[in-house]
Amino acid sequence: MKNKAKALVLSAALLSSTANAIDLSGTIFDKAAKAYNLDPLLVYSVALAESASGRGNGSISPWPWTLRVPGLPFYAKSEDQA
């Protein structure tokens, strides 16, 4: 629950600012956004809200091997495990 709150706060900060703190050009978020005519920051924000994981250095980022299942999300360690 804390991760979701952090992700929502981060998302709000990213979407409300006039200058982007990160450049998503060329990332999977940029490619997915272009395919559906969306803002890459919106796609990144949803990824954070759905799969945010702490990196141990005080930062969070989307975790690529997260499965959203009823109850709690499952954070697999690898693609094979997912």
C-alpha positions, 0 to 999 in steps of 0.5 A, a space after each residue: 500500500 505504501 508503494 502505491 501511495 508513493 507511486 501516486 505522489 510521484 505520478 502527480 508530481 510528474 504530471 503537474 510539472 512543466 519540466 520533465 525530470 526524466 527523458 522517456 524518448 526511445 524507451 518502451 514507455 515511449 514506444 507504447 505511448 506512440 502506438 496509442 497516441 498517449 503521453 509517455 509519462 502517463 504510460 510510465 505513471 500507470 506502470 509505476 502504479 501497477 508494478 512499483 518496486 523499491 530498488 534498495 537505494 531510495 528510488 522506485 521504478 516499474 518492475 517488469 515481471 510483476 503479475 497483478 492477480 487477485 489479492 496482492 501483486 506477485 513480483 517474480 525475480 525473472 521472466 521465466 519465473 513470471 
